[in-house]
Amino acid sequence: MQEVSLIVLLLINLRIAAPADLILSDLDKPIPVYEVEGVVGEAVEMPCDISVRDARDALHMVLWFRESDGETLYNYDVRGGQYLKPKSWSASPDFYRRVKFRPEAVPAHLILDKLTVRDEGLYKCRVDFSNSPTRNSKVNLTIIVPPEQPVIYNKQTVRRTSKVESYREGSDVNLVCEVSGGRPKPNVTWYLDNKMIDYTVESVNTDLNGQITTINELLLPNVGRREQNSTLLCQASNTNLTPPTSKSIMLDINLKPIFVNITNKNKTISADKRYSIECVASGSRPEAVITWWKGSKQIKKLAKNFSKPGDTTVSILTLEPTMEDDGKNLTCRAENPIITNSALEDKWQLHVHYMPVVTLKMGSTLNPNDIKEGDDVYFECNVRANPKAHRLVWYHDGEEIHHNVSDGTILSDRSLVLQGVSRRSAGQYTCMAANSEGKGKSDPVQLQVMYAPVCLSELDELVGAVREETVQLRCEVDANPASVLFTWTFNNSGDLVQLPPHKYTTGTNAGTVSRLNYTPVSDMDYGTLSCWGRNSVGTQALPCLFQVVAAGRPLPLVNCSVSNLTVSYLRVECEESFDGGLPQSFLMEVLKLPSLELQFNVSSPRPQFDWHGADLFSSYRILLFSYNSKGRSEPVILEAVALKGVAKFTGSRGLHISSVLAGFATVCLALVVVACALLVAAYRKRKMEHGSQVKLEPVNTSCPGVLLIPNNSCQEHKSADDNPDIIPNQYEKRPLKSFMKIYKTPPQKRKKKDQECVEQTKAVDENYSNFSHSVIVTSKSNQFTNYVFNSNSSSKLNRLGSPVSPGDISNVGSFRSSSSQKLGPEVVTATHRLQESCI
């Protein structure tokens, strides 16, 4: 009350002191009102003009009121000139703590800190002077409440967004920015990379508590590569006194690949070779996934993918093409799996070169199981090749087939025609085609030709046997089909006798073998056995022949030669002759010349001999025999055999022989050897040309009728058997068994020897005119001559021959050579077999 009285008194004084016109003008003026905004929680300055307009005047006091309640909120008192120590107070302690007056400012202002919503209102400032009237002003304080932090969420998923949001290329971005609070209502604005794109507030909602929510919805259609890594900002603001609140997100756009390319497309590639194929894709975010496709089938586990800077992906495919890949498309497909239908492809049509693939088949109209000799057969060769085959070759059992119309072999474009096939045409047929990639060969096609049985061996077989000796005869034929029925026949004097089936058997070798155990009991049991085979095609045209003869001594060795001569070693090799029908062995005797002293002998189951330890300075005569239980053969003589080498010299250690002397000694030694060889050859030649005459007599062998006469002699041999066997020597025209050389006496020598023997036996020949002819067989080594005589009452000899009674030749002494028989039957050597009748 005291203060009010003081104020009234002060006003009265002021009015008295002030001029009348000034007082009236100040009272007529309206009270100024200042609009001031403050933000909750911040400070605000409320202005008040305290300036003195007259120098004689002075400020006494400043009072602040709130118009709504009239209570003094703040008092600033400087009466009495206490400018340095002003007095201030407030009726509200809370207000006083937050307030501060700044009189020095122009204009002066009251600072109110830590604003609240309750601080909003109309404030009045009254200024009292010492002379001037009171000055009033008003401040309308508006309290602003800033909005809360915006919240952005996806409209479709109603999910709050993160700092980075992913979108597919071509999709729409539909976001909602929601701002709660704010006084006054905030403005919600969208910015894309600091560029405003939407400022329209869609809606404002108020909840039950009066909370205001402001929403702004954004639709950004068809985002793509240009929006990649862009920033979307939602900003809310309702005053310039404070920074606006905002929320931002970064757009991560999943992009489709924009480029894919197979970098190394070769024009052609070769099958079964390895290639590295590269494919490059770019533009995809995230990195493109590259897959490889061959045709419509994906290739897996053969490619390696790696990344390069700049959204580039590289894939390396290891490709090993096959012939089946020719013409197919190899596709490199790059796609972003996040984006539907984002695949981008590059295709490469493969042109695969491959070597020919050859297939062979017999003509479709032929039955492979019913082809007989004389039929026509054709084959078809199908070739698949890229590039086209430039050569086609046919093979039969590995041997190339050539076009030969006269032989019935016709080659056309892709076929082979065989006219009139024989059993030799059977076998495996293949065709081979070639191009720039290589050669391809077909699988073999077997041609089976059915034919009647033929003897497996084209040569007759001679078997030696003594009486009561059982020999096993093996008849083997070649036939197709191999189911063969056999028949055996025997011929001894022109009469053909068929053997009963129980005497022979058929083996298990696919039915193509028959075995006969044959035992000659008498002289009439020696002759020719014939083996006939028959199958479903027909009967054997020519039988397999077995000449059964009486056993005797073996024939001499033939084709003997010395080889591998060294200082102390030599080897002798021969070819065996007929074994006499019995197992034979071989013997070598080495005699030293000129003493003929036995130096070495050795026997062997084979006609091959080795000798170690010979003397270098000696010459030798080598005798070679074959023998069996009946005795030895005539020897084969190798004359003046000398070893090769350099002479050994012995003497004092200081003795040296010059190379000239050693060469001279070698030449002399060679001349001596040559001279000795010439002398021996001349001696043997003279001996053969002037051989002595001897009487003939049968040799005591198991083969009566065989007379062996040493070379260049006609000595007589008496037979130890009163009943000799006479077996004809005429055989089949086809060659005898085994491929052996034929040895014949030169015509000049044979003629001369025949004349000598004729002169010696002229008288005896007149008494035995029943002998039709004589046959002379001379071995190559000229060591013996074998005379074989056939006796037959008929003038014509049949093919199988006929035996003659022993009495016909009981008084044989000597024989003459038939003038018409210029060349005797051939003697062919074979292991354990005689190829000529032992007569």
URBELVEN-V111821 format. One record per residue. N is the residue number from 0. RES is the residue in one small letter. SS is DSSP state (h for helix, s for strand, l for the rest). PHI is phi in whole degrees, 0 to 359 (NA if undefined). OMEGA is omega as a letter, one per 30 degrees, with the letter a starting at -180 (NA if undefined). Layout:
# URBELVEN-V111821
[[N	RES	SS	PHI	OMEGA] [N	RES	SS	PHI	OMEGA]]
This chain:
# URBELVEN-V111821
[[0	m	l	NA	l] [1	q	h	294	a] [2	e	h	291	l] [3	v	h	298	l] [4	s	h	296	l] [5	l	h	295	a] [6	i	h	293	l] [7	v	h	299	l] [8	l	h	295	a] [9	l	h	293	l] [10	l	h	294	l] [11	i	h	298	l] [12	n	h	297	a] [13	l	h	295	a] [14	r	h	298	l] [15	i	h	295	a] [16	a	h	285	a] [17	a	l	280	l] [18	p	l	294	a] [19	a	h	290	a] [20	d	h	291	l] [21	l	h	289	a] [22	i	h	295	a] [23	l	h	292	a] [24	s	h	290	l] [25	d	h	292	a] [26	l	h	287	a] [27	d	h	283	a] [28	k	l	289	l] [29	p	l	286	a] [30	i	l	283	l] [31	p	s	291	a] [32	v	s	238	l] [33	y	s	258	l] [34	e	s	269	a] [35	v	s	234	l] [36	e	s	248	l] [37	g	s	225	a] [38	v	s	256	l] [39	v	l	306	l] [40	g	l	89	l] [41	e	l	257	l] [42	a	l	255	a] [43	v	s	223	l] [44	e	s	250	l] [45	m	s	254	a] [46	p	s	285	l] [47	c	s	205	a] [48	d	l	278	a] [49	i	l	242	a] [50	s	l	291	a] [51	v	l	263	a] [52	r	l	264	l] [53	d	l	235	a] [54	a	l	293	a] [55	r	l	278	a] [56	d	l	264	a] [57	a	l	208	l] [58	l	s	282	l] [59	h	s	252	a] [60	m	s	197	l] [61	v	s	234	a] [62	l	s	237	l] [63	w	s	242	a] [64	f	s	234	l] [65	r	s	256	a] [66	e	l	294	a] [67	s	l	288	a] [68	d	l	238	l] [69	g	l	71	a] [70	e	l	276	l] [71	t	s	290	a] [72	l	s	270	a] [73	y	s	204	a] [74	n	s	231	l] [75	y	s	239	a] [76	d	s	239	l] [77	v	l	233	l] [78	r	l	294	a] [79	g	l	82	l] [80	g	l	74	a] [81	q	l	273	a] [82	y	l	289	a] [83	l	l	279	a] [84	k	l	229	a] [85	p	l	288	l] [86	k	s	258	l] [87	s	s	218	l] [88	w	s	201	a] [89	s	l	209	l] [90	a	l	286	l] [91	s	l	248	a] [92	p	h	300	a] [93	d	h	296	l] [94	f	h	293	a] [95	y	h	297	a] [96	r	h	291	a] [97	r	h	259	a] [98	v	s	247	l] [99	k	s	202	a] [100	f	s	260	a] [101	r	s	243	a] [102	p	l	288	a] [103	e	l	284	a] [104	a	l	287	l] [105	v	l	239	f] [106	p	l	291	l] [107	a	s	295	a] [108	h	s	210	l] [109	l	s	260	a] [110	i	s	263	l] [111	l	s	246	a] [112	d	l	258	l] [113	k	l	56	a] [114	l	l	294	l] [115	t	l	232	l] [116	v	h	295	a] [117	r	h	290	a] [118	d	h	284	a] [119	e	l	288	l] [120	g	s	160	a] [121	l	s	260	l] [122	y	s	253	a] [123	k	s	238	l] [124	c	s	244	l] [125	r	s	245	a] [126	v	s	242	l] [127	d	s	252	l] [128	f	s	245	l] [129	s	l	284	a] [130	n	l	241	a] [131	s	l	282	l] [132	p	l	290	a] [133	t	l	295	l] [134	r	s	247	a] [135	n	s	243	l] [136	s	s	209	a] [137	k	s	238	l] [138	v	s	230	l] [139	n	s	267	a] [140	l	s	270	l] [141	t	s	252	l] [142	i	s	265	l] [143	i	s	257	l] [144	v	s	256	a] [145	p	s	293	l] [146	p	s	286	l] [147	e	l	283	l] [148	q	l	297	l] [149	p	l	296	l] [150	v	s	240	l] [151	i	s	250	l] [152	y	s	218	a] [153	n	s	280	a] [154	k	l	292	a] [155	q	l	287	a] [156	t	l	260	a] [157	v	l	50	a] [158	r	s	239	l] [159	r	s	295	a] [160	t	l	277	l] [161	s	l	261	a] [162	k	l	294	l] [163	v	s	234	l] [164	e	s	240	a] [165	s	s	263	l] [166	y	s	222	l] [167	r	s	282	l] [168	e	l	299	a] [169	g	l	92	a] [170	s	l	274	l] [171	d	l	258	l] [172	v	s	262	a] [173	n	s	235	a] [174	l	s	240	l] [175	v	s	238	l] [176	c	s	252	a] [177	e	s	243	a] [178	v	s	238	l] [179	s	s	261	l] [180	g	s	77	a] [181	g	s	104	l] [182	r	s	217	g] [183	p	l	285	a] [184	k	l	302	a] [185	p	l	281	l] [186	n	s	267	a] [187	v	s	253	a] [188	t	s	229	l] [189	w	s	257	l] [190	y	s	232	l] [191	l	s	242	a] [192	d	l	51	l] [193	n	l	67	l] [194	k	s	247	a] [195	m	s	293	a] [196	i	s	240	l] [197	d	s	200	l] [198	y	l	232	a] [199	t	l	276	l] [200	v	l	278	a] [201	e	l	284	a] [202	s	s	203	l] [203	v	s	230	a] [204	n	s	243	l] [205	t	s	235	a] [206	d	l	275	a] [207	l	l	294	a] [208	n	l	273	a] [209	g	l	83	l] [210	q	l	289	a] [211	i	s	266	l] [212	t	s	237	a] [213	t	s	251	a] [214	i	s	234	l] [215	n	s	228	a] [216	e	s	261	a] [217	l	s	246	l] [218	l	s	236	l] [219	l	s	245	a] [220	p	l	278	l] [221	n	l	48	l] [222	v	l	289	a] [223	g	l	206	a] [224	r	h	297	a] [225	r	h	289	l] [226	e	h	270	a] [227	q	l	298	l] [228	n	l	65	l] [229	s	l	280	a] [230	t	s	247	l] [231	l	s	259	a] [232	l	s	236	l] [233	c	s	252	a] [234	q	s	238	l] [235	a	s	238	a] [236	s	s	208	l] [237	n	l	227	l] [238	t	l	200	l] [239	n	l	263	a] [240	l	l	285	a] [241	t	l	230	l] [242	p	l	296	l] [243	p	l	289	l] [244	t	s	274	a] [245	s	s	208	l] [246	k	s	216	a] [247	s	s	232	l] [248	i	s	224	l] [249	m	s	256	a] [250	l	s	270	l] [251	d	s	251	a] [252	i	s	266	l] [253	n	s	282	a] [254	l	s	255	l] [255	k	l	281	l] [256	p	l	294	a] [257	i	l	249	a] [258	f	s	207	l] [259	v	s	214	a] [260	n	s	205	l] [261	i	s	274	a] [262	t	l	280	a] [263	n	l	241	l] [264	k	l	264	l] [265	n	l	285	l] [266	k	l	295	l] [267	t	l	222	l] [268	i	s	227	a] [269	s	s	256	l] [270	a	l	293	l] [271	d	l	64	l] [272	k	l	250	a] [273	r	s	263	l] [274	y	s	232	l] [275	s	s	252	a] [276	i	s	255	a] [277	e	s	252	l] [278	c	s	230	a] [279	v	s	242	l] [280	a	s	231	a] [281	s	s	214	l] [282	g	l	93	a] [283	s	l	271	l] [284	r	s	221	f] [285	p	l	293	a] [286	e	l	306	a] [287	a	l	290	l] [288	v	s	265	a] [289	i	s	257	l] [290	t	s	234	a] [291	w	s	247	a] [292	w	s	225	l] [293	k	s	244	a] [294	g	l	69	l] [295	s	l	256	a] [296	k	s	250	a] [297	q	s	282	l] [298	i	s	265	a] [299	k	l	243	l] [300	k	l	65	l] [301	l	l	242	a] [302	a	s	238	l] [303	k	s	237	a] [304	n	s	251	l] [305	f	s	211	a] [306	s	s	257	l] [307	k	s	233	l] [308	p	l	299	l] [309	g	l	87	l] [310	d	l	57	a] [311	t	s	248	l] [312	t	s	238	a] [313	v	s	239	l] [314	s	s	233	l] [315	i	s	247	l] [316	l	s	255	l] [317	t	s	268	a] [318	l	s	246	l] [319	e	s	236	a] [320	p	l	291	l] [321	t	l	240	a] [322	m	h	297	l] [323	e	h	289	a] [324	d	h	277	a] [325	d	l	299	l] [326	g	l	88	l] [327	k	l	280	l] [328	n	s	265	l] [329	l	s	264	a] [330	t	s	245	l] [331	c	s	256	a] [332	r	s	246	l] [333	a	s	247	a] [334	e	s	208	l] [335	n	l	263	a] [336	p	l	297	a] [337	i	l	283	a] [338	i	l	256	l] [339	t	l	290	l] [340	n	l	57	l] [341	s	l	259	a] [342	a	l	292	l] [343	l	s	232	a] [344	e	s	235	l] [345	d	s	229	a] [346	k	s	246	l] [347	w	s	224	l] [348	q	s	281	a] [349	l	l	278	l] [350	h	l	245	a] [351	v	s	264	l] [352	h	s	267	a] [353	y	s	213	l] [354	m	s	291	a] [355	p	s	301	l] [356	v	s	254	a] [357	v	s	247	l] [358	t	s	234	a] [359	l	s	236	l] [360	k	s	213	l] [361	m	s	282	a] [362	g	l	309	a] [363	s	l	295	a] [364	t	l	272	a] [365	l	l	262	l] [366	n	l	258	a] [367	p	l	301	a] [368	n	l	264	a] [369	d	l	219	l] [370	i	l	245	a] [371	k	s	247	l] [372	e	l	303	a] [373	g	l	97	l] [374	d	l	284	l] [375	d	l	261	a] [376	v	s	230	l] [377	y	s	221	l] [378	f	s	240	l] [379	e	s	241	a] [380	c	s	250	l] [381	n	s	260	a] [382	v	s	238	l] [383	r	s	242	a] [384	a	s	209	l] [385	n	s	215	g] [386	p	l	287	a] [387	k	l	299	l] [388	a	l	295	l] [389	h	l	256	a] [390	r	s	211	l] [391	l	s	225	a] [392	v	s	233	l] [393	w	s	252	l] [394	y	s	227	l] [395	h	s	235	a] [396	d	l	52	l] [397	g	l	86	l] [398	e	s	260	a] [399	e	s	292	l] [400	i	s	260	l] [401	h	l	247	l] [402	h	l	292	a] [403	n	s	209	a] [404	v	l	294	a] [405	s	l	295	l] [406	d	l	270	l] [407	g	l	85	l] [408	t	s	251	a] [409	i	s	237	l] [410	l	s	253	l] [411	s	l	244	a] [412	d	l	305	a] [413	r	l	229	a] [414	s	s	221	l] [415	l	s	235	l] [416	v	s	244	l] [417	l	s	245	a] [418	q	l	265	l] [419	g	l	59	a] [420	v	l	294	l] [421	s	l	238	a] [422	r	h	295	l] [423	r	h	290	l] [424	s	h	282	a] [425	a	l	292	l] [426	g	s	140	a] [427	q	s	261	l] [428	y	s	246	l] [429	t	s	223	l] [430	c	s	231	a] [431	m	s	234	l] [432	a	s	239	a] [433	a	s	227	l] [434	n	s	220	a] [435	s	l	294	a] [436	e	l	273	a] [437	g	s	146	a] [438	k	s	243	l] [439	g	s	236	a] [440	k	s	240	a] [441	s	l	281	l] [442	d	l	290	a] [443	p	l	292	l] [444	v	s	247	a] [445	q	s	276	l] [446	l	s	256	l] [447	q	l	253	l] [448	v	l	249	l] [449	m	s	275	a] [450	y	s	208	l] [451	a	s	291	a] [452	p	s	298	l] [453	v	s	228	a] [454	c	s	296	a] [455	l	l	297	l] [456	s	l	256	l] [457	e	l	277	a] [458	l	l	249	l] [459	d	s	290	l] [460	e	s	246	l] [461	l	s	257	a] [462	v	s	238	l] [463	g	s	265	a] [464	a	s	208	l] [465	v	l	272	l] [466	r	l	297	a] [467	e	l	68	l] [468	e	l	263	l] [469	t	s	266	l] [470	v	s	244	l] [471	q	s	262	l] [472	l	s	255	a] [473	r	s	247	a] [474	c	s	254	a] [475	e	s	238	a] [476	v	s	239	l] [477	d	s	251	a] [478	a	s	207	l] [479	n	s	215	g] [480	p	l	290	a] [481	a	l	275	l] [482	s	l	277	a] [483	v	l	237	l] [484	l	s	258	a] [485	f	s	247	l] [486	t	s	221	l] [487	w	s	247	l] [488	t	s	229	l] [489	f	s	231	l] [490	n	s	224	l] [491	n	l	235	a] [492	s	s	211	a] [493	g	l	94	l] [494	d	l	267	a] [495	l	s	266	a] [496	v	s	243	l] [497	q	s	270	a] [498	l	l	282	l] [499	p	l	293	a] [500	p	h	299	a] [501	h	h	287	a] [502	k	h	271	l] [503	y	s	226	a] [504	t	s	233	l] [505	t	s	248	a] [506	g	l	284	a] [507	t	l	262	a] [508	n	l	280	l] [509	a	l	56	l] [510	g	l	74	a] [511	t	l	248	a] [512	v	s	231	l] [513	s	s	232	a] [514	r	s	238	l] [515	l	s	230	l] [516	n	s	267	a] [517	y	s	244	a] [518	t	s	233	l] [519	p	l	286	a] [520	v	l	257	a] [521	s	l	231	l] [522	d	h	296	a] [523	m	h	284	a] [524	d	h	272	l] [525	y	l	266	a] [526	g	s	173	a] [527	t	s	244	l] [528	l	s	255	a] [529	s	s	244	a] [530	c	s	246	a] [531	w	s	244	l] [532	g	s	241	a] [533	r	s	213	l] [534	n	l	230	a] [535	s	l	291	l] [536	v	l	278	a] [537	g	l	170	a] [538	t	s	260	l] [539	q	l	303	a] [540	a	l	286	l] [541	l	l	241	a] [542	p	l	283	l] [543	c	s	275	a] [544	l	s	255	l] [545	f	s	231	l] [546	q	s	270	l] [547	v	s	264	a] [548	v	s	236	l] [549	a	s	289	a] [550	a	l	283	l] [551	g	l	202	l] [552	r	l	293	l] [553	p	l	288	l] [554	l	l	277	a] [555	p	l	295	l] [556	l	l	291	l] [557	v	s	226	l] [558	n	s	53	l] [559	c	s	278	l] [560	s	s	211	l] [561	v	s	256	a] [562	s	s	222	l] [563	n	l	57	l] [564	l	l	290	l] [565	t	l	229	a] [566	v	l	298	a] [567	s	l	222	a] [568	y	s	214	l] [569	l	s	213	l] [570	r	s	228	l] [571	v	s	242	l] [572	e	s	233	l] [573	c	s	226	l] [574	e	s	244	a] [575	e	l	280	l] [576	s	l	251	l] [577	f	l	298	a] [578	d	l	274	a] [579	g	l	76	a] [580	g	l	87	a] [581	l	l	230	l] [582	p	l	301	a] [583	q	l	237	l] [584	s	s	231	a] [585	f	s	225	a] [586	l	s	226	l] [587	m	s	235	l] [588	e	s	239	a] [589	v	s	247	l] [590	l	s	249	l] [591	k	s	276	l] [592	l	l	267	g] [593	p	l	264	a] [594	s	l	283	a] [595	l	l	57	l] [596	e	s	282	a] [597	l	s	291	a] [598	q	s	258	a] [599	f	s	195	l] [600	n	s	216	a] [601	v	s	205	l] [602	s	s	249	a] [603	s	s	209	l] [604	p	l	286	l] [605	r	l	235	l] [606	p	l	282	l] [607	q	s	216	a] [608	f	s	226	l] [609	d	s	237	l] [610	w	s	223	l] [611	h	s	247	l] [612	g	l	95	l] [613	a	l	287	l] [614	d	l	273	a] [615	l	l	294	a] [616	f	l	265	a] [617	s	l	244	l] [618	s	s	247	a] [619	y	s	223	l] [620	r	s	251	a] [621	i	s	247	l] [622	l	s	252	a] [623	l	s	236	a] [624	f	s	231	l] [625	s	s	241	a] [626	y	s	212	l] [627	n	s	222	a] [628	s	l	292	l] [629	k	l	271	l] [630	g	s	135	a] [631	r	s	269	l] [632	s	l	273	l] [633	e	l	294	a] [634	p	l	284	l] [635	v	s	256	a] [636	i	s	254	l] [637	l	s	251	a] [638	e	s	269	l] [639	a	s	48	l] [640	v	s	275	l] [641	a	s	239	a] [642	l	l	275	l] [643	k	l	261	l] [644	g	l	147	l] [645	v	l	260	a] [646	a	l	298	l] [647	k	l	269	a] [648	f	l	246	l] [649	t	l	236	a] [650	g	l	168	a] [651	s	l	292	a] [652	r	l	294	a] [653	g	l	273	a] [654	l	l	281	l] [655	h	l	230	l] [656	i	l	254	a] [657	s	l	287	l] [658	s	h	294	l] [659	v	h	293	a] [660	l	h	293	l] [661	a	h	296	l] [662	g	h	294	l] [663	f	h	297	l] [664	a	h	296	l] [665	t	h	295	l] [666	v	h	297	l] [667	c	h	299	a] [668	l	h	298	l] [669	a	h	297	l] [670	l	h	297	l] [671	v	h	297	a] [672	v	h	298	a] [673	v	h	296	l] [674	a	h	297	l] [675	c	h	298	l] [676	a	h	298	l] [677	l	h	295	l] [678	l	h	297	a] [679	v	h	297	l] [680	a	h	297	l] [681	a	h	294	l] [682	y	h	296	a] [683	r	h	293	l] [684	k	h	297	l] [685	r	h	295	a] [686	k	h	297	a] [687	m	h	291	a] [688	e	h	284	a] [689	h	l	238	l] [690	g	l	287	l] [691	s	l	279	l] [692	q	l	270	l] [693	v	l	227	l] [694	k	l	274	l] [695	l	l	271	l] [696	e	l	212	a] [697	p	l	296	l] [698	v	l	275	a] [699	n	l	282	l] [700	t	l	230	l] [701	s	l	280	a] [702	c	l	240	a] [703	p	l	305	a] [704	g	l	98	l] [705	v	l	264	a] [706	l	s	245	l] [707	l	s	258	a] [708	i	s	242	l] [709	p	s	304	a] [710	n	l	298	l] [711	n	l	63	l] [712	s	l	214	l] [713	c	l	230	a] [714	q	l	291	a] [715	e	l	273	l] [716	h	l	239	l] [717	k	l	264	a] [718	s	l	282	l] [719	a	l	270	a] [720	d	l	242	l] [721	d	l	283	a] [722	n	l	239	l] [723	p	l	293	l] [724	d	l	268	l] [725	i	s	247	a] [726	i	l	242	a] [727	p	l	297	a] [728	n	l	246	l] [729	q	l	266	a] [730	y	l	242	l] [731	e	l	298	a] [732	k	l	290	a] [733	r	l	287	a] [734	p	l	295	l] [735	l	s	282	a] [736	k	l	295	l] [737	s	l	80	a] [738	f	l	267	a] [739	m	l	240	l] [740	k	l	285	a] [741	i	s	251	a] [742	y	l	248	a] [743	k	l	229	l] [744	t	l	285	l] [745	p	l	306	a] [746	p	h	301	a] [747	q	h	294	a] [748	k	h	292	a] [749	r	h	297	a] [750	k	h	294	a] [751	k	h	294	a] [752	k	h	292	l] [753	d	h	298	a] [754	q	h	295	l] [755	e	h	298	a] [756	c	h	293	l] [757	v	h	294	l] [758	e	h	297	a] [759	q	h	288	a] [760	t	l	246	a] [761	k	h	299	a] [762	a	h	293	a] [763	v	h	291	a] [764	d	h	296	a] [765	e	h	293	a] [766	n	h	279	a] [767	y	l	230	a] [768	s	l	282	a] [769	n	l	287	l] [770	f	s	281	a] [771	s	s	287	a] [772	h	s	193	l] [773	s	s	235	a] [774	v	s	237	a] [775	i	s	253	l] [776	v	s	235	a] [777	t	s	245	l] [778	s	l	286	a] [779	k	l	296	a] [780	s	l	281	l] [781	n	l	57	l] [782	q	l	265	l] [783	f	s	202	l] [784	t	s	229	a] [785	n	s	251	l] [786	y	s	264	l] [787	v	s	242	a] [788	f	s	244	l] [789	n	s	250	l] [790	s	s	237	l] [791	n	l	209	a] [792	s	l	292	l] [793	s	l	273	a] [794	s	l	280	a] [795	k	l	247	l] [796	l	l	275	l] [797	n	l	279	a] [798	r	l	295	a] [799	l	l	270	a] [800	g	l	79	l] [801	s	s	216	l] [802	p	l	289	l] [803	v	s	240	a] [804	s	l	296	a] [805	p	h	298	a] [806	g	h	294	a] [807	d	h	295	a] [808	i	h	235	a] [809	s	l	291	a] [810	n	l	245	a] [811	v	l	289	l] [812	g	l	242	l] [813	s	l	214	a] [814	f	l	222	l] [815	r	l	243	a] [816	s	l	274	l] [817	s	l	287	a] [818	s	l	292	a] [819	s	l	279	a] [820	q	l	266	a] [821	k	l	280	a] [822	l	l	220	a] [823	g	l	287	l] [824	p	l	301	a] [825	e	l	279	l] [826	v	l	255	a] [827	v	s	245	a] [828	t	l	277	l] [829	a	s	200	a] [830	t	l	295	l] [831	h	l	56	l] [832	r	s	221	l] [833	l	l	269	a] [834	q	l	260	l] [835	e	l	222	l] [836	s	l	297	l] [837	c	l	271	a] [838	i	l	240	NA]]
